[in-house]
Amino acid sequence: MITLEKVSFTYRSGQRALQDIDLNIAGGDFIAIMGENGAGKTTLAKHLNGLLKPSQGRVLVDGEDTRKVSVARLSRKVGLVFQNPDHLLFSETVKDEVAFGLKNFGFAPEVVHNQVMRTLEALGLSEYAETSPFLLSGGERKRVALAAILATEPDYLILDEPTIGQDYQQKERLRNFILQLYSQGKAVVMITHDVEFVAESNPKVILLSQGRIVAQGPADSVLSKDELVKKASLVRPQMSRLFGELTKYGLPSDVVDVHRARILLEEKLSEAKVRVAQNS
Amino acid sequence: MSLRTLEGFKFSTLKTPVHLLDPRTKFLIVIAVLVPALLFANIYVMIALLVSQLPLLLVGKVARRWALSLRAGVFLSGLIFVVNLFTGSYLSAIALTLRFLVLLTSFSLFFMTTSPDDLGLALDRIGAVRWLSRRWLGYPNALSFTFTTAVRLVPTLAVDAQTVVDAQRSRGLELDKGNLLKRVRNYIPILIPLLLIAIRRSLELAEALESRGFPGKEGRTSLFQLKLRPVDYAIVAVSLAMIGISFWIYFHYKIPVL
């Protein structure tokens, strides 16, 4: 369990980035943190593995105060995947890149090897094991960065903008992957602007605006509320906009994903079909 | 050298009388301080040069940031003092340490109060720079542009450096762990990404520039023109006088350390 208690953070420049954040992240959770640029999302993520320490309040990772434990030790439990893979890739081969974290954590060579191969396999990167990460495309580099963190099997996985630069097939794969992880009891926290991705994955959404949590709840209830979504400089997902226009037909307005939309529309259509048949 | 050291050399966007001086004037001030500081190894001269720059630091509202750069210079001044203790008297060691602080102050003052844009404009007005630039790079403005771009990218690179350090620490890298050799090697995962980011960024910058028609034709004009105001002329006169007097004294008298 990661617990944030009344966490506030002010940068040395005097810029207030977080204010009074209370948050619990437990195994099996899937959380999306959304908010406008500069809302404090990345600052929040950096608090979860101790890169930043709160100015006020405290962050506990499995009961340990992040102020008292090294980042290296926290990183074994909390895997933070940075937004831009170029900030971390440096090895000669993809294999070495993924092995870096495991070696830092002191795993035995054969464990490192097995773990690296397993992770590459899971992310569809096996064929690039011996390739230089710098020869890969942007999307592939991003997956290598993800693999580099995943290989260490953190209990809490924090992803900063994982869908940027990924094509739709890859996003679909990422969604399934995340699903697998949190159904195995790991916690997945995702920072994103991608409303459609969130709408389809239905995590718990935390809306951040100007360093404060302005709303939290299931994706369908948060993302279908215009005033909330606007506060975080987002727009409602397409499905929600469509159903917002269809309330006069007795349809609910909090629909954000294709699956639920399909069930509701099928119901309505078959009712209409029956009525047409009765009338004629 | 921490990143905070750079604070004392970073331009501050203020509009004080010092900021508004022509960059050429300010550079002449640097030279007017430099010349006596290098000609005389005298403690009184050094103290006078330090004190004479205080009003400029205060008027330019950069005294606090200057103090930061001084704090960063403490280690180097200590080193200079110790080394000179072995080679000369303690008085000359004090004088040379003060000389270092005088130089640090004048350059820090110059960079804190001169915007990279102004600096570029000033460089563009210097015939020798344009000539060199045309010889080496084919265009008269290219050299001054390269210089200002380099200056401008330093803060951006500093932000990247912090992110890279954060990213690698999140992968279990501990920079200050191990013996000396290990510690040096610890920096490889920091330096490689940083280098590649810098290269990639300059390639992108080059493409962006070319797609906007850089470097253009000979005789490019600029939106902002440098203009010497009466106050600039006054300061230029004082600075030239200071330089002249310094040389005159140097050739006619022998100035002791104390």
Interface residues (C-beta under 8 A of the other chain):
Chain A: K46 N49 L51 S70 V71 A72 S75 R76 G79 L80 F82 N84 D86 H87 L88 L89 F90 F100 G101 N104 F105 F134 A148 I149 T152
Chain B: D160 T163 V164 D166 A167 Q168 R169 S170 R171 G172 L173 E174 I188 P189 I192 P193 L196 I197 R200
